Structure formats: structure tokens, C-alpha cells
Amino acid sequence: NRLVFTGVWQLPGPKTGWTSQVVGGWGISGVWSLQSGLPFSITSTTGGGLAGVTGSVTLRANSAACAPAYVLTPGSVEANLNNYMNAQCFAAVGALPNGTVLTGLTPQQGPGNGTYVIGNNGVATDTAGGTLFGFSGRNILQGPFEQRFDLSATKGFRLPFLGEGGNMTFRAEAFKVFNNPIFSNPQANISNSNFGQMTSTLASTGRSLQL
């Protein structure tokens, strides 16, 4: 969701005389952008082994029984850079030992009426066990709220020697005028040591001024 306000204000001032060259002809314009954070999934580099997934493939992690109000840490983003979300609400996909009985599933791990025993394939030496897919939902969390404010001031000068339409405009512009951080989504891979932390920003530059 994105909402953008724009406005232009021509400041009142004298129209004639030398004062009009100093305090007249000024205008202010601004752009205020507000945007909700982008959704993201909680992922894990473990899981799916029993379906033949190998290597560091990023799949979804498991979720614990946390009330929605406890998943994201309350308070400002700046105060929770190292714990944007409650890590206790999620878990990496753990390995199930050989002999574990799975019921109520299809072979693709969907809801069904099948019963399966891990490692029960007739090979006596198959004792490694394996992992299922993680069951946390897709895009279940939302990144931090974003806002920025850009501002410009302009001043018009008449240049009579260029004719009736002769004029010059001075413009001063400030982008991201309040220099507020705009954070990227947190690290969402539970297998990463920075899980749940804000490690980067979307706008790597701070306030920018130009004349």
C-alpha cells in the first residue's frame, strides 16, 4: 500500500519594486511518500530432504504456536534492530530419525490418509532419517513501514532585457529531507546467524541537497 501527497504553495509577497526581487516570487513544493512494508516469508536452509532436496536450498521454516501480537516485537524499528521479530515463534526444519511414523499425509506431504515410515525402503543400512518441508506460510510477515519527504524551494526572477517572457528560476531541492532511515526487510533465514535483524537499508544515501 502506497500513499503519496504532493503540494505546491506560491508564497504571498510583493509583486513590484525591489522587494519583489528579494521576497517575492518564492514557491515551495513537497512530496510525502508513505508505504507499508513488503511481505516476506520465514525460510530455512534445512528441509525437504525426504523429497530429494539437497544442498543449501532456501525453503520455508516451521512456525510455532505464537499469537499474532507476539510475532513482531512491539516498539519502533530503530529500537528493535536486532530483534524485529520473536525468534521463538519459528524453528528450523529438524531431521526426523529413521523409523519415524508419519500419518495423515499424501506422498507429497499434503493432507491425506497415508501412513509412511521414514527409512522403511527395504535397505537395512538406511538409518539416516530425513527432513520434511517446513510448514510456515508464505509471506506471513510484513517489513517495516517506510516514509520519506522531499522538498524544493523556487524563486523566479524577471529578466526584462530578454523580452516579455524573459525570466530565470532558482531552485533548491532536498531529497529525503529528514534523513530518516528506510530499512530493508530483516534477515528472514532462520539458519542465518543474523536471523530477525535489520542489516541493511533500501536507500543507502542520506539526505541529498542540490541547487
C-alpha positions as CSV (number, residue, x, y, z in Angstrom):
1,N,0.0,0.0,0.0
2,R,1.4,3.3,-1.1
3,L,0.1,6.9,-0.5
4,V,1.8,10.0,-1.9
5,F,0.9,13.6,-1.1
6,T,2.2,16.3,-3.3
7,G,1.6,20.1,-2.9
8,V,2.7,23.4,-4.3
9,W,2.5,26.7,-2.4
10,Q,3.2,30.1,-4.0
11,L,4.2,32.3,-1.1
12,P,2.5,35.6,-1.0
13,G,4.8,38.6,-1.5
14,P,5.1,42.0,-3.2
15,K,4.7,41.9,-7.0
16,T,6.5,45.2,-7.8
17,G,9.5,47.1,-6.7
18,W,12.9,46.0,-5.5
19,T,11.3,44.0,-2.6
20,S,9.7,41.7,-5.2
21,Q,13.2,40.7,-6.3
22,V,14.1,39.6,-2.8
23,V,11.0,38.3,-1.0
24,G,8.5,37.9,-3.9
25,G,8.1,35.1,-6.4
26,W,9.0,32.2,-3.9
27,G,7.3,28.9,-4.1
28,I,7.5,25.7,-2.0
29,S,6.6,22.2,-3.2
30,G,6.9,18.9,-1.5
31,V,6.3,15.1,-1.9
32,W,5.5,13.0,1.1
33,S,5.5,9.2,0.4
34,L,4.1,6.7,2.8
35,Q,4.3,2.9,2.2
36,S,3.6,-0.2,4.1
37,G,6.4,-2.7,4.3
38,L,6.8,-5.5,1.8
39,P,5.7,-9.1,2.9
40,F,8.3,-11.8,3.4
41,S,8.5,-15.5,4.4
42,I,10.5,-17.1,7.1
43,T,12.9,-19.5,5.4
44,S,15.4,-22.3,6.3
45,T,18.2,-24.0,4.5
46,T,17.2,-27.3,6.1
47,G,14.1,-29.2,5.0
48,G,12.8,-31.2,2.1
49,G,15.4,-33.9,2.3
50,L,12.9,-36.7,2.1
51,A,11.6,-35.2,-1.2
52,G,15.1,-35.2,-2.7
53,V,16.1,-31.6,-1.9
54,T,19.8,-31.4,-1.4
55,G,22.3,-28.6,-0.8
56,S,21.7,-25.1,0.7
57,V,18.2,-24.7,-0.9
58,T,16.1,-22.0,0.8
59,L,12.7,-23.4,1.8
60,R,10.2,-22.2,4.4
61,A,10.8,-22.8,8.1
62,N,8.5,-24.2,10.7
63,S,6.3,-21.9,12.8
64,A,5.4,-22.2,16.5
65,A,2.1,-21.6,18.2
66,C,2.5,-17.8,18.7
67,A,-0.3,-15.3,18.9
68,P,0.0,-12.8,16.0
69,A,0.6,-10.0,18.5
70,Y,3.8,-11.7,19.7
71,V,5.4,-12.4,16.4
72,L,6.7,-8.9,15.7
73,T,8.5,-7.1,18.5
74,P,6.5,-4.1,19.7
75,G,8.0,-0.7,19.6
76,S,9.9,1.3,16.9
77,V,12.0,-0.4,14.3
78,E,15.1,1.6,15.5
79,A,14.6,0.2,19.0
80,N,14.4,-3.4,17.7
81,L,17.1,-3.5,15.0
82,N,18.4,-6.8,16.5
83,N,15.1,-8.5,17.2
84,Y,12.5,-7.2,14.7
85,M,10.6,-10.4,15.3
86,N,10.3,-13.0,18.0
87,A,12.8,-15.8,17.1
88,Q,11.0,-18.2,19.5
89,C,8.0,-18.2,17.1
90,F,9.9,-20.1,14.4
91,A,12.2,-23.1,14.1
92,A,14.4,-24.6,11.5
93,V,13.2,-27.9,10.0
94,G,14.6,-30.6,12.1
95,A,15.6,-34.1,11.0
96,L,13.3,-36.9,11.8
97,P,15.1,-40.1,12.8
98,N,14.8,-43.4,11.0
99,G,11.7,-45.3,11.9
100,T,9.5,-42.2,12.5
101,V,5.9,-42.9,11.5
102,L,4.1,-40.2,9.5
103,T,0.3,-40.4,9.2
104,G,-2.4,-38.4,7.6
105,L,-0.3,-37.4,4.6
106,T,-0.1,-37.8,0.9
107,P,3.4,-38.7,-0.6
108,Q,3.8,-35.0,-1.3
109,Q,3.2,-34.1,2.4
110,G,-0.3,-32.8,1.8
111,P,-3.3,-33.8,3.9
112,G,-4.3,-37.3,3.2
113,N,-4.8,-40.8,4.7
114,G,-1.4,-42.3,4.0
115,T,1.0,-43.7,6.6
116,Y,4.7,-43.7,6.0
117,V,7.8,-44.9,7.9
118,I,11.0,-43.0,7.4
119,G,13.7,-45.3,6.2
120,N,11.4,-48.2,5.5
121,N,12.5,-48.9,2.0
122,G,14.0,-52.4,2.4
123,V,17.6,-51.2,2.8
124,A,19.0,-52.3,6.1
125,T,21.7,-49.7,6.2
126,D,19.3,-46.8,5.6
127,T,19.4,-45.2,9.0
128,A,20.0,-41.5,8.2
129,G,16.4,-40.3,8.6
130,G,15.4,-37.1,6.9
131,T,13.5,-33.8,6.8
132,L,10.1,-32.8,5.7
133,F,9.2,-29.4,4.2
134,G,8.7,-26.5,6.7
135,F,5.0,-25.6,7.3
136,S,5.1,-21.8,7.9
137,G,3.0,-19.9,5.5
138,R,4.2,-17.8,2.5
139,N,4.6,-14.0,3.1
140,I,3.2,-14.3,6.6
141,L,5.1,-11.2,7.9
142,Q,5.5,-7.6,6.8
143,G,8.6,-5.5,6.7
144,P,8.9,-2.1,8.3
145,F,6.8,0.9,7.4
146,E,8.5,3.4,5.0
147,Q,8.2,7.1,4.6
148,R,10.2,9.9,3.0
149,F,9.8,13.6,2.4
150,D,11.3,15.6,-0.5
151,L,11.1,19.4,-0.6
152,S,12.0,22.1,-3.0
153,A,12.0,25.9,-2.9
154,T,12.0,28.0,-6.1
155,K,12.4,31.7,-6.8
156,G,11.6,33.4,-10.1
157,F,13.5,36.4,-11.4
158,R,12.2,38.6,-14.3
159,L,14.8,39.3,-16.9
160,P,13.3,42.2,-18.9
161,F,16.2,42.5,-21.3
162,L,15.2,39.1,-22.7
163,G,11.8,40.3,-23.6
164,E,8.3,40.0,-22.0
165,G,8.8,36.3,-21.3
166,G,12.3,36.6,-20.0
167,N,12.9,35.0,-16.6
168,M,15.2,32.9,-14.5
169,T,14.3,30.4,-11.9
170,F,16.5,29.5,-8.9
171,R,15.7,26.0,-7.4
172,A,16.9,24.4,-4.2
173,E,15.9,20.8,-3.7
174,A,16.3,18.4,-0.7
175,F,15.7,14.7,-1.2
176,K,14.9,12.6,1.9
177,V,15.0,15.9,3.8
178,F,14.6,14.5,7.3
179,N,17.3,11.9,6.7
180,N,15.2,9.1,8.2
181,P,16.4,5.5,7.7
182,I,14.3,3.4,5.3
183,F,15.0,-0.2,6.3
184,S,15.0,-3.3,4.2
185,N,13.2,-6.4,5.4
186,P,15.0,-8.2,8.2
187,Q,17.1,-11.3,7.7
188,A,14.4,-14.0,7.4
189,N,16.5,-17.2,7.1
190,I,16.4,-18.9,10.4
191,S,19.6,-20.7,9.5
192,N,21.5,-17.4,9.4
193,S,23.2,-16.0,12.5
194,N,21.6,-12.6,11.8
195,F,18.0,-14.0,11.8
196,G,15.5,-11.4,12.7
197,Q,17.9,-8.5,12.5
198,M,17.8,-5.4,10.3
199,T,21.1,-5.4,8.4
200,S,20.5,-3.0,5.5
201,T,18.5,-0.1,4.3
202,L,16.7,0.5,1.0
203,A,18.2,3.9,0.5
204,S,21.9,3.8,1.1
205,T,22.4,7.5,0.7
206,G,21.3,10.0,3.3
207,R,19.8,13.5,2.7
208,S,20.8,14.9,-0.7
209,L,20.8,18.6,-1.5
210,Q,21.1,20.3,-4.9
211,L,20.9,23.8,-6.2
